[in-house]
Amino acid sequence: MEYIRCCFLIWLFTILSFPLFSQEEDIDKQVQVMKAYKPVVQDAYKISELPDIKDTATLSEAFNYYLIPKLLETEFEVKPIPAATMVGEPLKELYGNYVKVGMGSKLSPVVDFYFSNKRSEDYAIGAGFSHASSGGKVPLRNGERVNASYANNDVHLFGKKFFDHSLLAGNVGLNSRTKHFYGYNYSVDTLFEKKDIKQNFLNVNLMANYKTTFVDSTHLNYDLKLTFDHLADNFESKENHLAFTGKFNKFFNTNIVGLDFEAQYLKHSSSLDNLNNSFYMFKPWLAKFGEEWRIQGGVNFTFDAVDGNTKGRIYPVARMEYDIINHYIIPYAGIDGYVDMNTYQSVSRENPFILPGLHVKNTNHKMIFFGGIKGNFNSATFYNLKVHYTFFDDMYFFVNDLDNTSNTANQFNVLYDNGELLNLYGELSLEASKAFTIRAEGNYFQYTLYNELKPWHKPSFDLTLSARYNLQDKIIFRTDVFFCGKRYAREGLDENNMETMELEGYADLNFGLEYRYSKVLSGFLEFKNIFSDNYYRWNRYPVYGLQVYMGLTYSF
């Protein structure tokens, strides 16, 4: 091996030496310089790559630790938090007393006084007094101006006691209404003194009411009311009327069971007749309801006894309604029946020119079919459209009474008839804004009578439009328009020579303006019957024309 290594080195030396000797012998050592030597250094080439070290070795570390629990002593002091309370809007100041004083054309004073205690959770008491009168004259059909003065006075005391779940209320009142029989037959040569045609209705009334105010469905709710009225007129006619009514109802799941009852006693005495009338009504009923519908049905039992002559009647009672679209459209329909107890007081309030001491029979509404649709377009708009069809007995109609001695016919008697009545009713209430409200209500009547030619003094339609505008709570505008359709009256000197007279329809426009100087003091200006039309509400009885009132109101 050593021998081979020596031979290899000798060979390598020989090869490398041979060319060097050969080239040295042929080199030309003469150098010829053409220009000065200028060295040039080329740009260096930089390697931009960085070394990448790949370490294939991995290192995993394991930690072992221990938690040593130790109690940390702390001090904590509890501070009470005040209970949350509901804070509502501040209560508005109440003014318990109110006075209104004014004067109108035709010597027409008006006075209103109202007193009550202020806000209380336990009771409410108060008193009121009002007076309105006039000494004006009106023209009859022949142009003669006659005295049409009147006077209305009312005094009442009231009180309420609030309990946890009930309410006790009472009222005592005295009312006086004075009229004159000025609508006499001017074709008769008769001279009347004011005292001879004066009529005064003096009424004393008492009321006591006790009712529950439970808001849950587990208790029995009831409402009991006792009323007494004593009426006396200027011709020694008297009437005592006592009434006791009660309403009971109780919830049972989705059902309501109820009972309504009524007991009335009437004692009537006059120069025309004397009579006693007892009336009783019992109406048990059952109602069932859901989220969108309600059905109620029952039976109405009545017993009417006039001077010992008793009549018992039974009326089916039912009503159903269904909310189609979230209170926007609610159709309803039903059947009903009842007896109207006609008292001297109720009839005289409808027509104060009736015969003194006139007794009117009770009216029997034998069967009533009704249906309609109601709803709310929004929270400020309500509407109701309804149709009634009634079969009735002993409905009364006012006719001029023919006095066999003087034929003045300035008082009204009644005629009775049986028949049917179609009544279309509409109502709309709109609150366009907080400052502007409108309300409209109207009826259309169509009578079908079995004996009489016309429904005497009954209008073919009536319509009431009311509007109120509050301008910055400083100036308040009010307007009311009353429309009444044509009516018919009997006209003649005796029963054998009677003619039908048409009383034209009328429109009565009223306008009021109130200026509030402050929260407690204001002034008012009112215009009544702006068209100044002496229309006839009752045959031979024209009303006042234009009346203007102005005055002040004060609250304290």
KAWO-V177359 format. One record per pair of residues at least 12 apart in sequence whose ideal C-beta (glycine too) atoms are under 10 Angstrom apart, sorted by the first residue. I is the first residue (numbers start at 1). J is the second residue. Records with the same first field share a line. If there is no record, write none. Layout:
# KAWO-V177359
I = J / J
This chain:
# KAWO-V177359
91 = 119
92 = 119 / 519
93 = 118 / 119 / 519 / 520
94 = 116 / 117 / 118 / 119 / 555
95 = 116 / 118 / 519 / 520 / 554 / 555 / 556
96 = 114 / 115 / 116 / 117 / 118 / 119 / 124 / 125 / 126 / 555 / 556
97 = 113 / 114 / 115 / 116 / 118 / 126 / 520 / 554 / 555 / 556
98 = 112 / 113 / 114 / 115 / 116 / 128 / 520 / 553 / 554 / 555 / 556
99 = 111 / 112 / 113 / 114 / 115 / 129 / 552 / 553 / 554 / 555 / 556
100 = 112 / 113 / 114 / 130 / 522 / 524 / 551 / 552 / 553 / 554 / 555
101 = 113 / 551 / 552 / 553 / 554
102 = 132 / 523 / 524 / 525 / 526 / 549 / 550 / 551 / 552 / 553
103 = 548 / 549 / 550 / 551
104 = 132 / 133 / 134 / 136 / 526 / 527 / 528 / 544 / 547 / 548 / 549 / 550 / 551
105 = 134 / 136 / 527 / 528 / 544 / 545 / 546 / 547 / 548 / 549 / 550
106 = 133 / 134 / 135 / 136 / 137 / 138 / 148 / 149 / 544 / 545 / 546 / 547 / 548
107 = 133 / 134 / 135 / 136 / 149
108 = 132 / 133 / 134 / 135 / 136 / 149 / 150 / 528 / 544 / 547 / 548 / 549
109 = 131 / 132 / 133 / 134 / 135 / 151 / 549 / 551
110 = 130 / 131 / 132 / 133 / 134 / 152 / 524 / 526 / 549 / 551
111 = 129 / 130 / 131 / 132 / 133 / 153 / 551
112 = 128 / 129 / 130 / 131 / 132 / 154 / 551 / 553
113 = 127 / 128 / 129 / 130 / 131 / 155
114 = 126 / 127 / 128 / 129 / 130 / 156 / 555
115 = 127 / 128 / 129 / 157 / 556
116 = 128 / 158 / 159
117 = 159
120 = 160 / 162
121 = 162
122 = 160 / 161 / 162 / 163
123 = 159 / 160 / 161 / 162 / 168
124 = 158 / 159 / 160 / 161 / 162 / 167 / 169
125 = 157 / 158 / 159 / 160 / 161 / 170
126 = 156 / 157 / 158 / 159 / 160 / 171
127 = 155 / 156 / 157 / 158 / 159 / 172
128 = 154 / 155 / 156 / 157 / 158 / 173
129 = 153 / 154 / 155 / 156 / 174
130 = 152 / 153 / 154 / 155 / 156 / 175
131 = 151 / 152 / 153 / 154 / 155 / 176
132 = 150 / 151 / 152 / 153 / 154 / 549
133 = 149 / 150 / 151 / 152 / 153 / 178
134 = 148 / 149 / 150 / 151 / 152 / 544 / 547
135 = 147 / 148 / 149 / 150 / 151
136 = 148 / 149 / 150 / 544 / 545 / 547
137 = 149 / 182 / 544
138 = 182 / 183 / 534 / 541 / 542 / 543 / 544 / 545
139 = 534 / 542 / 545
140 = 182 / 183 / 184 / 185 / 186 / 534 / 540 / 541 / 542
141 = 183 / 186 / 187 / 534 / 536 / 540 / 542
142 = 186 / 187
143 = 186
144 = 186
145 = 182
146 = 180 / 182 / 183 / 184 / 186 / 192 / 197 / 542
147 = 180 / 182 / 192 / 194 / 197 / 198
148 = 179 / 180 / 182 / 183 / 534 / 541 / 542 / 543 / 544
149 = 178 / 179 / 180 / 182 / 194 / 198
150 = 177 / 178 / 179 / 180 / 182 / 199 / 352 / 544
151 = 176 / 177 / 178 / 179 / 200
152 = 175 / 176 / 177 / 178 / 179 / 201
153 = 174 / 175 / 176 / 177 / 178 / 202
154 = 173 / 174 / 175 / 176 / 177 / 203
155 = 172 / 173 / 174 / 175 / 176
156 = 171 / 172 / 173 / 174 / 175 / 205 / 207
157 = 170 / 171 / 172 / 173 / 174
158 = 170 / 171 / 172 / 173 / 207
159 = 171 / 172
160 = 209
161 = 210
162 = 213
163 = 210 / 212 / 213
164 = 213 / 214
165 = 212 / 213 / 214 / 215 / 216 / 219 / 221
166 = 210 / 211 / 212 / 213 / 214 / 221 / 222
167 = 209 / 210 / 211 / 212 / 213 / 223
168 = 208 / 209 / 210 / 211
169 = 207 / 208 / 209 / 210 / 211 / 225
170 = 206 / 207 / 208 / 209 / 210 / 226
171 = 205 / 206 / 207 / 208 / 209 / 227
172 = 204 / 205 / 206 / 207 / 208
173 = 203 / 204 / 205 / 206 / 207 / 229
174 = 202 / 203 / 204 / 205
175 = 201 / 202 / 203 / 204 / 205 / 229 / 231 / 345 / 349
176 = 200 / 201 / 202 / 203
177 = 199 / 200 / 201 / 202 / 203 / 233 / 348 / 349 / 352
178 = 198 / 199 / 200 / 201 / 202 / 234 / 352
179 = 197 / 198 / 199 / 200 / 201 / 234 / 348 / 352 / 353 / 541
180 = 192 / 194 / 195 / 196 / 197 / 198 / 199 / 200 / 352 / 353 / 410
181 = 196 / 197 / 198 / 199 / 352 / 353 / 356 / 408 / 410 / 411 / 412 / 540 / 541
182 = 194 / 197 / 353 / 410 / 540 / 541 / 542
183 = 197 / 353 / 400 / 408 / 409 / 410 / 411 / 412 / 536 / 538 / 539 / 540 / 541 / 542
184 = 197 / 403 / 406 / 407 / 408 / 409 / 410 / 411 / 540 / 541
185 = 400 / 402 / 403 / 406 / 407 / 408 / 409 / 410 / 491 / 492 / 493 / 540
186 = 408 / 540
187 = 407 / 408 / 409 / 493
188 = 403 / 406 / 407 / 408 / 409 / 410 / 493
189 = 406
190 = 403 / 406 / 407 / 408 / 410
192 = 406 / 408 / 410
195 = 234
197 = 353 / 408 / 410 / 411
198 = 234 / 235
199 = 233 / 234 / 235 / 348 / 352 / 353 / 354 / 356 / 411
200 = 232 / 233 / 234 / 235
201 = 231 / 232 / 233 / 234 / 237 / 344 / 345 / 348 / 349 / 352 / 356
202 = 230 / 231 / 232 / 233 / 234
203 = 229 / 230 / 231 / 232 / 233 / 239 / 241 / 345 / 348 / 349
204 = 228 / 229 / 230 / 231 / 232 / 240
205 = 227 / 228 / 229 / 230 / 231 / 241 / 345
206 = 226 / 227 / 228 / 229 / 230 / 242
207 = 225 / 226 / 227 / 228 / 229 / 243
208 = 224 / 225 / 226 / 227 / 228 / 244
209 = 223 / 224 / 225 / 226 / 227 / 245
210 = 222 / 223 / 224 / 225 / 226
211 = 223 / 224 / 225 / 246 / 247
212 = 224 / 248
214 = 251
216 = 251
217 = 250 / 251 / 252 / 253 / 254 / 256
218 = 250 / 251
219 = 250 / 251
220 = 248 / 249 / 250 / 251 / 257
221 = 247 / 248 / 249 / 250 / 251 / 256 / 258
222 = 246 / 247 / 248 / 249 / 250 / 258 / 259
223 = 245 / 246 / 247 / 248 / 249 / 260
224 = 244 / 245 / 246 / 247 / 248
225 = 243 / 244 / 245 / 246 / 247 / 262
226 = 242 / 243 / 244 / 245 / 246 / 263
227 = 241 / 242 / 243 / 244 / 245 / 264
228 = 240 / 241 / 242 / 243 / 244 / 265
229 = 241 / 242 / 243 / 266 / 343 / 344 / 345 / 346
230 = 242 / 267 / 345
231 = 268 / 343 / 344 / 345 / 346 / 348
232 = 344
233 = 270 / 344 / 345 / 348 / 354 / 356 / 357
234 = 356
235 = 270 / 271 / 272 / 355 / 356 / 357
236 = 269 / 270 / 271 / 356 / 357
237 = 268 / 269 / 270 / 271 / 272 / 344 / 348 / 355 / 356 / 357 / 358 / 359
238 = 267 / 268 / 269 / 270 / 274 / 344 / 357
239 = 266 / 267 / 268 / 269 / 270 / 343 / 344 / 345 / 348 / 357 / 359
240 = 265 / 266 / 267 / 268 / 269 / 276
241 = 264 / 265 / 266 / 267 / 268 / 277 / 341 / 343 / 344 / 345 / 346
242 = 263 / 264 / 265 / 266 / 267
243 = 262 / 263 / 264 / 265 / 266 / 279 / 341 / 343
244 = 261 / 262 / 263 / 264 / 265
245 = 260 / 261 / 262 / 263 / 264 / 281
246 = 259 / 260 / 261 / 262 / 263
247 = 259 / 260 / 261 / 262 / 283
248 = 260 / 261 / 284
249 = 285 / 287
251 = 287 / 289
252 = 286 / 288
253 = 288
254 = 287 / 288 / 289 / 290 / 291
255 = 286 / 287 / 288 / 289
256 = 285 / 286 / 287 / 288 / 289 / 294 / 296
257 = 284 / 285 / 286 / 287 / 298
258 = 283 / 284 / 285 / 286 / 287 / 296 / 298
259 = 282 / 283 / 284 / 285 / 298
260 = 281 / 282 / 283 / 284 / 285 / 298 / 300 / 317
261 = 280 / 281 / 282 / 283 / 284 / 301
262 = 279 / 280 / 281 / 282 / 283 / 302 / 338 / 341
263 = 278 / 279 / 280 / 281 / 282 / 303
264 = 277 / 278 / 279 / 280 / 281 / 304 / 341 / 343
265 = 277 / 278 / 279 / 280 / 305
266 = 278 / 279 / 306 / 341 / 342 / 343 / 344 / 345 / 359 / 362
268 = 343 / 344 / 357 / 358 / 359 / 360
269 = 357 / 359
270 = 344 / 355 / 356 / 357 / 358 / 359
271 = 355 / 356 / 357
272 = 355 / 356 / 357 / 358 / 359 / 413
273 = 307 / 357 / 358 / 359
274 = 307 / 357 / 359
275 = 306 / 307 / 359
276 = 305 / 306 / 307 / 308
277 = 304 / 305 / 306 / 307 / 309 / 341 / 342 / 343 / 359 / 361 / 362
278 = 303 / 304 / 305 / 306 / 307 / 308 / 310 / 341
279 = 302 / 303 / 304 / 305 / 306 / 339 / 341 / 362
280 = 301 / 302 / 303 / 304 / 305 / 310 / 312
281 = 300 / 301 / 302 / 303 / 304 / 313 / 315 / 338 / 339 / 341
282 = 298 / 299 / 300 / 301 / 302 / 303
283 = 298 / 299 / 300 / 301 / 302 / 315 / 317 / 338
284 = 297 / 298 / 299 / 300 / 301 / 317
285 = 297 / 298 / 299 / 300 / 317 / 318 / 319
286 = 298
287 = 319 / 320
288 = 320
289 = 321
290 = 322 / 323
291 = 323
292 = 321 / 322 / 323 / 324 / 325 / 326 / 327 / 330
293 = 320 / 321 / 322 / 323 / 324 / 330
294 = 319 / 320 / 321 / 322 / 323 / 330 / 332
295 = 318 / 319 / 320 / 321 / 322 / 334
296 = 317 / 318 / 319 / 320 / 321 / 334
297 = 316 / 317 / 318 / 319 / 320 / 334 / 335
298 = 315 / 316 / 317 / 318 / 319
299 = 314 / 315 / 316 / 317 / 318 / 337
300 = 313 / 314 / 315 / 316 / 317 / 336 / 337 / 338 / 339
301 = 313 / 314 / 315
302 = 314 / 315 / 337 / 338 / 339 / 341 / 362 / 364
303 = 339
304 = 339 / 341 / 361 / 362 / 364
306 = 359 / 361 / 362
311 = 339 / 362 / 364
313 = 337 / 338 / 339 / 364 / 366
314 = 337
315 = 335 / 336 / 337 / 338 / 339 / 364 / 365 / 366 / 367 / 368
316 = 334 / 335 / 336 / 337 / 367
317 = 334 / 335 / 336 / 337 / 338 / 368
318 = 333 / 334 / 335 / 336
319 = 332 / 333 / 334 / 335 / 336 / 370
320 = 332 / 333 / 334 / 371
321 = 333 / 334 / 371 / 372 / 373 / 374
323 = 375
324 = 373 / 375
325 = 375
326 = 375 / 376
327 = 374 / 375 / 376 / 377 / 378 / 379 / 382
328 = 375 / 376 / 377 / 378 / 383
329 = 373 / 374 / 375 / 376 / 377 / 383
330 = 372 / 373 / 374 / 375 / 376 / 384
331 = 371 / 372 / 373 / 374 / 375 / 385
332 = 370 / 371 / 372 / 373 / 374 / 384 / 386
333 = 369 / 370 / 371 / 372 / 373 / 386 / 387
334 = 368 / 369 / 370 / 371 / 372
335 = 367 / 368 / 369 / 370 / 371
336 = 365 / 367 / 368 / 369 / 370 / 388 / 390
337 = 364 / 365 / 366 / 367 / 368 / 390 / 391 / 392
338 = 363 / 364 / 365 / 366 / 368
339 = 362 / 363 / 364 / 365 / 366 / 393 / 394
340 = 360 / 361 / 362 / 363 / 364 / 365 / 392 / 394 / 395 / 396
341 = 360 / 361 / 362 / 363
342 = 358 / 359 / 360 / 361 / 362 / 363 / 394 / 396 / 414
343 = 359 / 360 / 362
344 = 356 / 357 / 358 / 359 / 360
346 = 360
347 = 359 / 360 / 396 / 398 / 412 / 414
348 = 360
350 = 396 / 398 / 457
351 = 398 / 411 / 412 / 414 / 457 / 537 / 538 / 541
352 = 412 / 538 / 541
353 = 398 / 400 / 401 / 410 / 411 / 412 / 537 / 538 / 539 / 540 / 541
354 = 398 / 401 / 411 / 412 / 413 / 414 / 538
355 = 401 / 403 / 411 / 412 / 413 / 414
356 = 411
358 = 396 / 401 / 411 / 412 / 413 / 414
359 = 414
360 = 394 / 396 / 398 / 413 / 414 / 416
361 = 393 / 394 / 395 / 396 / 414 / 416
362 = 393 / 394 / 396
363 = 392 / 393 / 394 / 395 / 396 / 416
364 = 391 / 392 / 393 / 394 / 395 / 418
365 = 388 / 390 / 391 / 392 / 393 / 395 / 421
366 = 390 / 391 / 392 / 393 / 418 / 420
367 = 389 / 390 / 391 / 392 / 420
368 = 388 / 389 / 390 / 391 / 392 / 421 / 423
369 = 387 / 388 / 389 / 390 / 391
370 = 386 / 387 / 388 / 389 / 390 / 423 / 425
371 = 385 / 386 / 387 / 388 / 389
372 = 384 / 385 / 386 / 387 / 388 / 424 / 425 / 426 / 427
373 = 385 / 386 / 387
374 = 386 / 427
376 = 429
377 = 428 / 430
378 = 430 / 431
379 = 431
380 = 429 / 430 / 431 / 432 / 433 / 434 / 437
381 = 428 / 429 / 430 / 431 / 432 / 438
382 = 427 / 428 / 429 / 430 / 431 / 439
383 = 426 / 427 / 428 / 429 / 430 / 440
384 = 425 / 426 / 427 / 428 / 429 / 441
385 = 424 / 425 / 426 / 427 / 428
386 = 423 / 424 / 425 / 426 / 427 / 443
387 = 422 / 423 / 424 / 425 / 426 / 444
388 = 421 / 422 / 423 / 424 / 425 / 443 / 445
389 = 420 / 421 / 422 / 423 / 446
390 = 419 / 420 / 421 / 422 / 423
391 = 418 / 419 / 420 / 421 / 448
392 = 417 / 418 / 419 / 420 / 421 / 447 / 449
393 = 416 / 417 / 418 / 419 / 450
394 = 414 / 416 / 417 / 418
395 = 414 / 415 / 416 / 417 / 418 / 419 / 421 / 447 / 449 / 452 / 455 / 458
396 = 413 / 414 / 415 / 416 / 417 / 456
397 = 412 / 413 / 414 / 415 / 416 / 417 / 447 / 449 / 452 / 454 / 455 / 456 / 457 / 458 / 488 / 489 / 490
398 = 412 / 413 / 414 / 415 / 456 / 457 / 458 / 487 / 489 / 490 / 538 / 539
399 = 412 / 413 / 414 / 415 / 452 / 456 / 457 / 489 / 490 / 491 / 498 / 539
400 = 412 / 413 / 456 / 457 / 489 / 490 / 491 / 492 / 498 / 501 / 538 / 539 / 540 / 541
401 = 413 / 414
402 = 490 / 492 / 493 / 494 / 495 / 498
404 = 494
407 = 492 / 493 / 494
408 = 540
409 = 490 / 491 / 492 / 493 / 539 / 540
410 = 540 / 541
412 = 456 / 457 / 489 / 538 / 539 / 540 / 541
414 = 456 / 457
415 = 451 / 452 / 456 / 490
416 = 451 / 452
417 = 447 / 449 / 450 / 451 / 452 / 455 / 456
418 = 448 / 449 / 450 / 451 / 452
419 = 447 / 448 / 449 / 450 / 451 / 452 / 455
420 = 446 / 447 / 448 / 449 / 450
421 = 445 / 446 / 447 / 448 / 449 / 455 / 458
422 = 444 / 445 / 446 / 447 / 448
423 = 443 / 444 / 445 / 446 / 447
424 = 442 / 443 / 444 / 445 / 446 / 461
425 = 441 / 442 / 443 / 444 / 445
426 = 440 / 441 / 442 / 443 / 444 / 463
427 = 439 / 440 / 441 / 442 / 443 / 464
428 = 440 / 441 / 442 / 465
429 = 441 / 466
430 = 467
431 = 468
432 = 467 / 469
433 = 469 / 470
434 = 470 / 473
435 = 468 / 469 / 470 / 471 / 472 / 473 / 476
436 = 467 / 468 / 469 / 470 / 471 / 477
437 = 466 / 467 / 468 / 469 / 470
438 = 465 / 466 / 467 / 468 / 469 / 479
439 = 464 / 465 / 466 / 467 / 468 / 480
440 = 463 / 464 / 465 / 466 / 467 / 481
441 = 462 / 463 / 464 / 465 / 466
442 = 461 / 462 / 463 / 464 / 465 / 483
443 = 459 / 460 / 461 / 462 / 463 / 464 / 485
444 = 459 / 460 / 461 / 462 / 463 / 485
445 = 458 / 459 / 460 / 461 / 462 / 485
446 = 460 / 461
447 = 460
452 = 488 / 490
453 = 488 / 490 / 498 / 500
454 = 487 / 488 / 489 / 490 / 500 / 501 / 502
455 = 487 / 488
456 = 487 / 488 / 489 / 490 / 500 / 539
457 = 487 / 488 / 489 / 490 / 503 / 536 / 537 / 538 / 539
458 = 485 / 487 / 488
459 = 483 / 484 / 485 / 486 / 487 / 488 / 503 / 505 / 506 / 537
460 = 484 / 485 / 486 / 487 / 488 / 505
461 = 483 / 484 / 485 / 486 / 505
462 = 482 / 483 / 484 / 485 / 505
463 = 481 / 482 / 483 / 484 / 485 / 507
464 = 480 / 481 / 482 / 483 / 484 / 508
465 = 479 / 480 / 481 / 482 / 483 / 507 / 509
466 = 478 / 479 / 480 / 481 / 482 / 510
467 = 479 / 480 / 481 / 511
468 = 480 / 512
470 = 514 / 516
471 = 515 / 516
472 = 516
473 = 516 / 519
474 = 514 / 515 / 516 / 517 / 522
475 = 513 / 514 / 515 / 516 / 522
476 = 512 / 513 / 514 / 515 / 516 / 522 / 524
477 = 511 / 512 / 513 / 514
478 = 510 / 511 / 512 / 513 / 514 / 524 / 526
479 = 509 / 510 / 511 / 512 / 513 / 527 / 530
480 = 508 / 509 / 510 / 511 / 512 / 528
481 = 507 / 508 / 509 / 510 / 511 / 530
482 = 506 / 507 / 508 / 509 / 510 / 529
483 = 505 / 506 / 507 / 508 / 509
484 = 503 / 504 / 505 / 506 / 507 / 508 / 535 / 537
485 = 503 / 504 / 505 / 506
486 = 502 / 503 / 504 / 505 / 506
487 = 501 / 502 / 503 / 504 / 505 / 506 / 536 / 537 / 538 / 539
488 = 500 / 501 / 502 / 503 / 539
489 = 501 / 502 / 503 / 536 / 538 / 539 / 540
490 = 539
491 = 539 / 540
501 = 536 / 539 / 540
503 = 535 / 536 / 537 / 538 / 539
504 = 533 / 535 / 536
505 = 535
506 = 529 / 531 / 533 / 534 / 535 / 536 / 537 / 543
507 = 529 / 530 / 531 / 533 / 535
508 = 528 / 529 / 530 / 531 / 533 / 535 / 537 / 543
509 = 527 / 528 / 529 / 530 / 531 / 532 / 533
510 = 526 / 527 / 528 / 529 / 530 / 547
511 = 525 / 526 / 527 / 528 / 530
512 = 524 / 525 / 526 / 527 / 528 / 549
513 = 525 / 526 / 527 / 550
514 = 526 / 553
516 = 553
517 = 552
518 = 554 / 555
519 = 555
520 = 553 / 554 / 555 / 556
521 = 552 / 553 / 554 / 555 / 556
522 = 551 / 552 / 553 / 554 / 555
523 = 550 / 551 / 552 / 553
524 = 549 / 550 / 551 / 552 / 553
525 = 548 / 549 / 550 / 551
526 = 547 / 548 / 549 / 550 / 551
527 = 546 / 547 / 548 / 549 / 550
528 = 543 / 544 / 545 / 546 / 547 / 548 / 549
529 = 543 / 544 / 545 / 546 / 547
530 = 545 / 546 / 547 / 548
531 = 545 / 546
532 = 544 / 545 / 546 / 547
533 = 545 / 546
534 = 546
